Amino acid sequence: MPELLDTLQQQLAALPETRRWVVALSGGLDSSLLLFLLQRLAPSQPVVALHIDHQLQADSVLWAEHCRQQCERLSIPFNLMRVSPGSASEASARKARYSAFVSFLQRGDCLLLAQHGDDQAETLLLRLLRGSGVAGLAAMPLSRPLGQGMLLRPLLQQPRDRLERAALEAGLEPVEDPSNASPRYDRNFLRLTVLPALKQRWPGLLSRWSETAALMSEASELLTERAQEDMTQCEKRGGISLAHLKVLSLARQRNLLHVWVSEQSGHRLGRAQLLQLEKDLLHARSDAQPVFRLPDHQLRRHQGVLYLLPDPLPLIEEGERNLVVGESIQLPLGCLQWQPARRGLQVGQPLTLQFRQGGERLRPAGRGGSVSLKQLLQEAGLPPWLRSCQPLLVSEGEIIAVPGITLCEAASSEGGLLPIWSGFGLS
């Protein structure tokens, strides 16, 4: 118990900006012990407990009441959130649980999860069996941002048997989810059948696998840094230049695409998906218009640039919106922003924002005549499936700027601001 208290104290001290500690309390042994240790430490910041009722078990109401009584005995505020997972699967329950965490956390909060060394070993083995790459084999991080706050796993280096001894010493009476005894769940099968045999044969397994996860985490960071460096050379018109991409080695191409898609959409592409993406988009005929779809996202190619877009593409509402120069606006795709320029629009000038309707003409600065908007967008290389989303800035019924592409003759003045279509603009 003293060793656990000292370790916990050190981990909390490493986050001095924290305003409130939120203990994720399931009522099981691990989280009950973590709550007890927090109460013993009595940190200067407030401590609260959060119980998520997944409503998947008949006794879930009784577990919530057990947690409430536990908090009452420790004089720790208790919070209950009920969620409705899409199914009884582990993945659905986890998704619903983390959505609840994010909605509960306030700025400056730190969510404390009671996952321990055995949990980390299970995660590493499970991901290995599923064919995960370097990022997956980093397993669970000790800490990471979550919503408006942070997530910390202060017991991640502790073996389960040490926590069991400490819970016995503290006289805790945790509840046990009966589904934890069912080997039909992959994680339970590993916990109940595989890991005990491995630990008996290799007693130092937990510490060695913890080191492996740490090494994989560092390797993942290096790969991400490499991909971000490569992206600075490959970014073009809000997408990835295929010509620049193909200069890289095959491994760096795949690493860049993996990180780029993950950062932009939250989807982590598996190796099979990466190979399919290469076949469908990178190696398709030059005149083809292939589409590679992910949940809620799609990848398209146009004039040698790879784009990652929402799926389906947003519908553009008819109508206009009033604004003034310097006012940023969130658009159906990307955002209208401004940057200082040698020649631009006068700050505070009233404008109207609208989208393409068809048949528009304008007089781009320096062109010496009028041109159709359709021709201008084609010349700028804007993909046809993005042209309806192109914002237009209008004054007194005349187009005076096409953000990210051009200013018009009547609009340009010394100094001022240049409109940019951030995310999908052509700067």
LINBEL-V238029 format. One record per pair of residues at least 24 apart in sequence whose C-alpha atoms are under 6 Angstrom apart, sorted by the first residue. I is the first residue (numbers start at 1). J is the second residue. If there is no record, write none. Layout:
i & j
I & J
I & J
//
This chain:
i & j
1 & 166
18 & 108
18 & 109
19 & 45
19 & 108
19 & 109
20 & 45
20 & 46
20 & 109
21 & 47
21 & 110
22 & 48
22 & 49
22 & 110
22 & 111
22 & 112
23 & 49
23 & 111
23 & 112
24 & 50
24 & 113
25 & 50
25 & 51
26 & 51
27 & 67
27 & 174
27 & 175
28 & 174
28 & 175
28 & 176
29 & 174
30 & 114
31 & 114
33 & 167
48 & 76
48 & 77
49 & 78
49 & 79
50 & 79
50 & 80
51 & 80
52 & 81
52 & 82
53 & 82
54 & 83
102 & 147
106 & 148
107 & 148
107 & 149
108 & 149
109 & 149
110 & 149
110 & 150
110 & 151
111 & 151
112 & 152
112 & 153
113 & 153
114 & 155
115 & 156
116 & 155
116 & 156
116 & 158
117 & 156
117 & 157
117 & 158
117 & 159
118 & 159
118 & 160
134 & 216
134 & 220
135 & 220
138 & 213
138 & 216
138 & 217
139 & 213
227 & 256
237 & 426
238 & 423
238 & 424
239 & 305
239 & 306
239 & 307
240 & 305
240 & 306
241 & 305
242 & 304
242 & 305
302 & 383
320 & 353
320 & 354
321 & 352
321 & 353
322 & 351
322 & 352
323 & 350
323 & 351
324 & 348
324 & 349
324 & 350
324 & 351
325 & 349
334 & 422
334 & 423
335 & 421
335 & 422
336 & 420
336 & 421
337 & 419
337 & 420
338 & 417
338 & 418
338 & 419
338 & 420
339 & 417
339 & 418
340 & 417
341 & 415
341 & 417
341 & 418
342 & 415
343 & 412
343 & 413
343 & 414
343 & 415
344 & 412
344 & 413
344 & 415
344 & 416
344 & 417
344 & 418
345 & 416
345 & 417
346 & 416
351 & 394
351 & 395
352 & 393
352 & 394
353 & 392
353 & 393
354 & 392
355 & 391
355 & 392
356 & 388
363 & 408
364 & 407
364 & 408
364 & 409
365 & 407
365 & 408
365 & 409
//
